[in-house]
Amino acid sequence: MTPTTRTSNRAFRALVGVLFVVTGWSCRSDGVPRAEFIVAAGDSTYWIRTGGSGPTLRGSPMVLARLDGRFRELYVVDEDHSFENALFVGQRLYQRDLITGDSTEVFRDTLVTSLAERYERRHPEARRLAPDEDTAEEPSTQATAEVSVLSVYGPFLSLEYHADTSGAGDETWHMTRHAVVDLRTGKLVTLADVLGVADADALLKRARLLYRETVDSIRRDRRPEARRAAQALGRFRFDPTSFSLTSPNGTLMIAFSAPGSGSGGEGFVLPMRPLPINEPAWWQDARGAIPSSTREREEHWARGAYVVKALYDSTARPVAISIADSAGKDYPVGGVAAPVHRIYWLDRPEISRAERNALERAFEEAEKYDDGQAERASIARPKASVAAAND
C-alpha cells in the first residue's frame, strides 16, 4: 500500500468518525413513518430505520451494490510488485457476496504488472520486496494505478482507471479511462451489451459528432487557459469503450470520456456532455434506487406512504436526510456524506433474515477496517481535464 493510500484512508476514517458523531444517533419522534433502507452516499453506506421509537442511523466506511436482491460489497486490494529501488503498485476491484462471503474479481490493473515484469527483465539483479518491506525513500522508477467507482446502476458498474508512472530524469506519464463492468459476469462490456446493438450504433454516431464539436469548441476558445488546453488535444482520442452510466434528474444517460495519456493534464479524460438514450429493459428494476424527482439542492425518493428527502447545503455540511409522511410533514433523520448516490429499500418486500444478518456482519467488519486490510472501493473524484478550460 502506498503512503498516499494510507494517508487518504486515515483521513477518510477521521471524516467517518465525525459523521458518526453527527449522524449516529436515535431520538423519539411520534408519527414518523415506518421505513427501513440503505443509503449509499459519498464513500460510505448508511443503514436507516424509522418508526416506533424514532429514526436511527448507522454509518459504515464501505461501498455496497445490490444485484438480484443480494448485497455485494465493493472493495479494492493493492497489488504490490515493488523492488528495492522501484515502486510498482496496482489495484484490483472485487465484489463480495455478503451472505456467502465469496469474492469475485471485477477489474484488474494489468499495466503496472507488465511494467514490473519488464523492469525485472531489464534489472535481473533487482530483488523483489516482501509484503512487509518498503521501497527506497526515493525510488528511481514508480508506477501506480488507482481504480475508483463512478456509479452502480442495476448490474452495471462504471469505473475510472488512472495510472501514473515516473522514471529516470523525473519523466512522468499519466493515463485515465472509463469503463463499464457487468457485475453478473465480472467482464468489461460494450455499449451494445448495455443498450442493444441498434441503439448502441445510433448513439455512437451522436457521440462521435459530439466529440468533434467538443474539440472544436476548445480550439475556438481564445482564453489563455483554453489555448493551453488545445495544445494537449492531440493526446486524446475518442474511444467507444470509454464511457460511463449516469442519471441526472433520474434519467439514464451515457457519458463518453475521451481517454488521454501524457505528461500533463492530457493524462486525464476529456469528458463530453451526457447523451440521453432509450431506456433499456433492465433499467426498470434499477431506477427504484435513484431519485424519483429533483429540485435545486434537493432530491426525493417517493415510496408509497412516505418520501425520503436529501437536502444539500451550499457549505461542506453533511447532506440532511429526512422522511415525510403522506400529509407532507417532515421528520429529520440525520446527515450523510455527499453526494447521495442511491437508496436500497429493505422494507417492501422485507429482506430475509439471512440478508439482514449479512448486513449486520458487514457493518461490524467495516468498522474494524485498518491499513492492513483491503481498501474500500473509493468513489471517483473529478480530475482536471482540458474541458475545464471551456467552462
C-alpha positions as CSV (number, residue, x, y, z in Angstrom):
1,M,0.0,0.0,0.0
2,T,1.4,3.4,-0.9
3,P,1.9,6.3,1.6
4,T,-0.7,8.3,-0.3
5,T,-3.3,5.5,0.1
6,R,-2.5,5.1,3.8
7,T,-2.9,8.9,4.4
8,S,-6.1,9.2,2.5
9,N,-7.5,6.1,4.3
10,R,-6.7,7.6,7.7
11,A,-8.3,10.9,6.6
12,F,-11.4,9.1,5.4
13,R,-11.8,7.2,8.7
14,A,-11.4,10.5,10.6
15,L,-14.2,12.0,8.5
16,V,-16.4,9.0,9.1
17,G,-15.8,9.4,12.8
18,V,-17.1,12.9,12.6
19,L,-20.1,11.8,10.6
20,F,-20.9,9.2,13.3
21,V,-20.9,11.9,15.9
22,V,-23.2,14.0,13.7
23,T,-25.5,11.2,12.4
24,G,-25.1,8.1,14.6
25,W,-28.0,8.9,16.9
26,S,-31.6,8.0,17.6
27,C,-34.4,10.0,19.0
28,R,-38.1,9.7,19.7
29,S,-40.4,11.2,17.1
30,D,-44.1,10.3,17.3
31,G,-45.8,9.9,14.0
32,V,-42.7,9.3,11.8
33,P,-43.5,6.8,9.0
34,R,-42.1,3.3,9.5
35,A,-39.4,2.6,6.9
36,E,-36.0,0.9,6.5
37,F,-33.5,1.5,3.8
38,I,-29.8,1.7,2.9
39,V,-28.3,5.0,1.7
40,A,-25.2,4.9,-0.5
41,A,-23.6,8.3,-0.1
42,G,-20.0,9.6,-0.6
43,D,-17.6,6.8,0.3
44,S,-20.0,5.3,2.9
45,T,-23.1,3.3,3.4
46,Y,-25.8,4.2,5.9
47,W,-28.5,1.9,7.4
48,I,-31.6,3.9,8.4
49,R,-34.7,2.8,10.3
50,T,-37.6,5.0,11.2
51,G,-40.9,4.5,13.1
52,G,-41.5,3.1,16.6
53,S,-39.1,4.9,19.0
54,G,-37.9,7.2,16.2
55,P,-35.2,7.3,13.5
56,T,-31.8,5.5,13.8
57,L,-28.9,5.9,11.5
58,R,-25.8,3.7,11.3
59,G,-22.9,4.6,9.1
60,S,-20.1,2.4,7.7
61,P,-17.0,3.1,5.5
62,M,-17.9,0.7,2.7
63,V,-19.5,0.7,-0.7
64,L,-22.4,-1.6,-1.4
65,A,-24.2,-2.7,-4.6
66,R,-27.3,-4.8,-4.9
67,L,-27.8,-7.4,-7.5
68,D,-30.7,-9.9,-7.8
69,G,-31.9,-8.9,-4.4
70,R,-28.5,-9.6,-2.7
71,F,-26.0,-7.1,-1.4
72,R,-22.4,-7.1,-2.6
73,E,-19.5,-5.1,-1.0
74,L,-17.2,-3.5,-3.5
75,Y,-13.6,-3.2,-2.3
76,V,-10.2,-2.6,-3.7
77,V,-7.0,-4.5,-3.0
78,D,-3.5,-3.2,-3.7
79,E,-1.3,-5.5,-5.7
80,D,2.4,-4.7,-4.9
81,H,5.2,-5.8,-7.3
82,S,7.8,-3.5,-5.9
83,F,11.6,-3.8,-5.8
84,E,14.2,-2.2,-3.5
85,N,14.5,0.8,-5.8
86,A,11.3,0.6,-7.9
87,L,7.7,1.1,-6.7
88,F,5.0,-0.9,-8.6
89,V,1.6,-0.9,-7.0
90,G,-1.6,-1.7,-9.0
91,Q,-5.1,-2.4,-7.8
92,R,-7.9,-5.0,-8.2
93,L,-11.6,-4.3,-7.7
94,Y,-13.7,-7.1,-6.1
95,Q,-17.3,-7.7,-5.2
96,R,-18.1,-9.8,-2.2
97,D,-21.5,-11.5,-1.7
98,L,-22.5,-10.6,1.9
99,I,-24.3,-13.9,2.5
100,T,-21.8,-16.4,1.2
101,G,-18.7,-14.3,1.8
102,D,-17.4,-15.3,-1.6
103,S,-15.4,-12.7,-3.5
104,T,-15.1,-12.4,-7.3
105,E,-12.8,-10.1,-9.3
106,V,-14.5,-7.2,-11.1
107,F,-11.5,-5.4,-12.6
108,R,-7.7,-5.9,-12.6
109,D,-5.0,-3.5,-13.5
110,T,-2.5,-5.1,-15.9
111,L,-0.4,-2.1,-16.8
112,V,1.6,-2.0,-13.6
113,T,2.1,-5.7,-13.6
114,S,3.5,-5.6,-17.1
115,L,5.8,-2.7,-16.2
116,A,7.1,-4.6,-13.2
117,E,7.8,-7.6,-15.3
118,R,9.7,-5.5,-17.8
119,Y,11.7,-3.9,-15.1
120,E,12.7,-7.3,-13.7
121,R,13.8,-8.4,-17.2
122,R,16.0,-5.3,-17.5
123,H,17.3,-5.5,-14.0
124,P,17.9,-9.2,-13.3
125,E,19.9,-8.3,-10.1
126,A,16.9,-6.4,-8.6
127,R,15.4,-8.0,-5.5
128,R,11.6,-8.1,-5.3
129,L,10.4,-6.9,-1.9
130,A,8.5,-9.0,0.7
131,P,5.0,-7.7,1.6
132,D,6.2,-6.1,4.8
133,E,9.2,-4.3,3.2
134,D,9.3,-0.7,1.9
135,T,11.0,0.6,-1.2
136,A,13.7,3.2,-1.1
137,E,12.6,6.7,0.1
138,E,13.0,8.0,-3.5
139,P,12.8,5.0,-5.9
140,S,14.2,5.5,-9.3
141,T,11.1,4.1,-11.0
142,Q,7.5,4.3,-10.0
143,A,4.2,3.0,-11.5
144,T,0.9,3.1,-9.6
145,A,-2.7,2.6,-10.7
146,E,-6.0,3.5,-9.0
147,V,-9.4,2.0,-9.6
148,S,-12.4,4.1,-8.5
149,V,-16.2,3.5,-8.7
150,L,-18.1,6.1,-10.6
151,S,-21.7,4.7,-10.4
152,V,-23.7,1.5,-10.0
153,Y,-27.0,1.0,-11.8
154,G,-28.5,-2.4,-11.7
155,P,-26.0,-4.9,-12.9
156,F,-23.6,-2.3,-14.4
157,L,-20.8,-0.7,-12.5
158,S,-19.0,2.3,-14.1
159,L,-15.4,2.8,-13.0
160,E,-12.4,5.1,-13.6
161,Y,-8.9,3.7,-14.1
162,H,-6.0,6.0,-13.6
163,A,-2.2,5.2,-13.9
164,D,0.9,7.3,-13.1
165,T,4.5,6.4,-13.9
166,S,7.8,8.1,-13.5
167,G,11.4,7.1,-14.3
168,A,14.9,8.4,-14.7
169,G,15.2,12.2,-15.4
170,D,12.0,12.8,-13.5
171,E,10.0,11.9,-16.5
172,T,6.3,11.4,-15.8
173,W,3.4,9.8,-17.7
174,H,-0.4,9.7,-16.8
175,M,-3.3,7.9,-18.3
176,T,-7.0,7.8,-17.4
177,R,-10.0,6.0,-19.0
178,H,-13.6,5.0,-18.0
179,A,-15.2,1.6,-18.4
180,V,-18.3,-0.4,-17.5
181,V,-18.4,-3.8,-15.9
182,D,-21.3,-6.3,-15.7
183,L,-21.3,-7.4,-12.1
184,R,-23.1,-10.6,-13.1
185,T,-20.1,-11.8,-15.2
186,G,-17.2,-9.6,-13.9
187,K,-16.5,-8.7,-17.5
188,L,-16.0,-5.3,-19.2
189,V,-18.9,-4.6,-21.5
190,T,-19.5,-2.6,-24.7
191,L,-22.2,-0.1,-25.4
192,A,-24.1,-2.8,-27.3
193,D,-24.1,-5.0,-24.2
194,V,-25.8,-2.2,-22.2
195,L,-28.2,-0.8,-24.8
196,G,-28.6,-3.4,-27.6
197,V,-26.9,-3.2,-31.0
198,A,-29.3,-0.9,-32.8
199,D,-29.4,1.7,-30.0
200,A,-25.7,1.5,-29.4
201,D,-24.9,2.1,-33.1
202,A,-27.1,5.2,-33.2
203,L,-25.7,6.6,-30.0
204,L,-22.1,6.1,-31.2
205,K,-22.8,8.2,-34.2
206,R,-24.1,11.0,-32.0
207,A,-21.1,10.6,-29.6
208,R,-18.5,10.9,-32.4
209,L,-20.2,14.1,-33.6
210,L,-20.3,15.5,-30.1
211,Y,-16.6,14.7,-29.6
212,R,-15.7,16.7,-32.7
213,E,-17.9,19.6,-31.5
214,T,-16.3,19.5,-28.1
215,V,-12.8,19.6,-29.6
216,D,-13.7,22.4,-32.0
217,S,-15.2,24.5,-29.2
218,I,-11.9,24.2,-27.2
219,R,-9.9,25.2,-30.3
220,R,-12.1,28.2,-30.9
221,D,-11.8,29.5,-27.4
222,R,-9.4,32.4,-27.2
223,R,-8.8,32.4,-23.5
224,P,-5.2,31.6,-22.4
225,E,-6.2,28.5,-20.5
226,A,-8.1,27.2,-23.5
227,R,-5.2,27.8,-25.8
228,R,-3.0,25.7,-23.4
229,A,-5.7,23.0,-23.4
230,A,-5.9,23.0,-27.2
231,Q,-2.2,22.1,-27.3
232,A,-3.0,18.8,-25.5
233,L,-5.9,17.8,-27.7
234,G,-3.6,15.6,-29.8
235,R,-3.2,13.2,-26.8
236,F,-6.9,12.5,-26.6
237,R,-8.9,10.2,-28.8
238,F,-12.5,9.1,-29.0
239,D,-12.9,5.6,-27.7
240,P,-16.3,3.9,-27.9
241,T,-15.4,1.7,-24.9
242,S,-14.5,4.7,-22.6
243,F,-17.9,5.6,-21.2
244,S,-19.9,5.5,-18.0
245,L,-23.6,5.5,-17.0
246,T,-25.1,8.5,-15.2
247,S,-28.6,9.6,-14.3
248,P,-29.0,13.3,-13.9
249,N,-32.6,14.1,-12.8
250,G,-33.4,10.4,-12.6
251,T,-32.9,9.8,-16.4
252,L,-30.4,7.2,-17.6
253,M,-27.8,8.7,-19.9
254,I,-24.4,7.7,-21.3
255,A,-21.4,9.9,-20.6
256,F,-18.5,9.4,-23.0
257,S,-15.0,10.5,-21.9
258,A,-12.1,10.5,-24.3
259,P,-9.1,8.9,-22.6
260,G,-5.9,10.8,-22.5
261,S,-2.3,9.9,-21.9
262,G,0.8,12.1,-21.5
263,S,2.9,14.1,-19.0
264,G,0.4,16.8,-18.0
265,G,-3.4,17.4,-18.0
266,E,-3.7,15.2,-21.1
267,G,-3.2,12.3,-18.7
268,F,-6.8,12.6,-17.6
269,V,-10.1,12.4,-19.5
270,L,-11.9,14.8,-21.9
271,P,-15.5,14.5,-20.7
272,M,-18.4,15.1,-23.0
273,R,-22.0,16.1,-22.3
274,P,-24.1,13.1,-21.3
275,L,-26.3,11.8,-24.0
276,P,-30.0,10.7,-23.5
277,I,-30.9,7.2,-24.6
278,N,-33.9,4.9,-25.0
279,E,-34.1,3.2,-21.6
280,P,-33.3,-0.5,-21.8
281,A,-35.4,-3.1,-20.2
282,W,-33.0,-3.7,-17.2
283,W,-33.4,0.0,-16.2
284,Q,-36.9,-0.7,-14.8
285,D,-35.5,-2.6,-11.9
286,A,-32.6,-0.3,-11.4
287,R,-34.5,3.0,-11.3
288,G,-36.0,2.4,-7.9
289,A,-32.7,3.2,-6.3
290,I,-32.4,6.7,-7.8
291,P,-34.4,9.8,-7.0
292,S,-37.9,9.9,-8.4
293,S,-37.7,13.8,-8.6
294,T,-35.2,16.5,-8.1
295,R,-35.2,20.2,-7.2
296,E,-32.5,22.7,-6.6
297,R,-30.2,21.2,-3.9
298,E,-32.9,18.6,-3.1
299,E,-33.7,15.0,-4.1
300,H,-36.8,12.9,-3.4
301,W,-37.4,9.2,-3.4
302,A,-41.2,8.5,-3.4
303,R,-42.1,5.3,-1.6
304,G,-45.9,5.0,-1.4
305,A,-46.9,6.3,2.0
306,Y,-43.7,8.2,2.6
307,V,-41.0,10.2,0.8
308,V,-37.3,10.2,1.6
309,K,-35.6,13.6,1.1
310,A,-31.9,14.6,0.7
311,L,-31.3,18.3,1.2
312,Y,-27.9,19.6,0.1
313,D,-26.3,22.6,1.9
314,S,-24.2,25.1,0.0
315,T,-21.4,24.6,2.5
316,A,-19.5,21.4,3.2
317,R,-22.0,20.2,5.7
318,P,-23.4,16.6,5.5
319,V,-26.5,16.1,3.4
320,A,-29.6,16.2,5.6
321,I,-31.8,13.2,5.3
322,S,-35.5,13.4,6.3
323,I,-38.6,11.4,5.8
324,A,-42.1,12.9,5.0
325,D,-45.4,11.3,5.7
326,S,-48.4,11.3,3.4
327,A,-49.5,14.7,4.7
328,G,-46.2,16.2,3.8
329,K,-44.8,16.5,7.4
330,D,-41.0,16.2,7.5
331,Y,-39.2,14.2,10.2
332,P,-35.4,14.7,10.3
333,V,-33.3,11.5,10.3
334,G,-29.6,12.8,10.2
335,G,-26.8,13.7,8.0
336,V,-24.8,11.7,5.5
337,A,-21.8,12.3,3.2
338,A,-22.3,14.0,-0.1
339,P,-23.4,13.1,-2.7
340,V,-26.2,10.6,-2.2
341,H,-25.8,8.0,-4.9
342,R,-28.8,5.6,-4.4
343,I,-31.2,4.1,-1.9
344,Y,-31.8,0.4,-1.5
345,W,-35.2,-0.4,0.2
346,L,-35.3,-3.1,2.9
347,D,-39.0,-2.8,4.0
348,R,-41.1,-3.7,0.9
349,P,-40.6,-6.5,0.4
350,E,-39.0,-7.3,3.7
351,I,-35.4,-8.6,3.4
352,S,-34.7,-12.1,4.5
353,R,-33.2,-13.0,7.9
354,A,-30.0,-14.2,6.0
355,E,-29.7,-10.9,4.3
356,R,-30.2,-8.9,7.5
357,N,-27.6,-11.0,9.3
358,A,-25.2,-10.5,6.5
359,L,-25.7,-6.7,6.6
360,E,-25.1,-6.7,10.3
361,R,-21.8,-8.6,9.9
362,A,-20.7,-6.3,7.0
363,F,-21.3,-3.2,9.1
364,E,-19.4,-4.6,12.1
365,E,-16.5,-5.8,9.9
366,A,-16.2,-2.5,8.1
367,E,-15.9,-0.6,11.4
368,K,-12.7,-2.6,12.0
369,Y,-11.0,-1.8,8.7
370,D,-7.4,-0.7,9.1
371,D,-4.4,-0.1,6.9
372,G,-3.6,-3.9,6.9
373,Q,-6.8,-4.9,5.3
374,A,-8.4,-4.4,1.9
375,E,-9.3,-0.9,0.9
376,R,-12.9,0.2,0.4
377,A,-13.8,0.9,-3.2
378,S,-13.3,4.6,-3.5
379,I,-15.8,6.8,-5.3
380,A,-14.0,8.7,-8.1
381,R,-13.4,12.4,-7.6
382,P,-13.5,14.7,-10.6
383,K,-10.0,15.2,-12.1
384,A,-8.7,18.2,-14.0
385,S,-9.1,17.9,-17.8
386,V,-8.8,20.1,-20.8
387,A,-12.6,20.5,-20.7
388,A,-12.1,22.7,-17.7
389,A,-10.7,25.4,-20.0
390,N,-14.0,25.7,-21.7
391,D,-16.2,26.0,-18.6
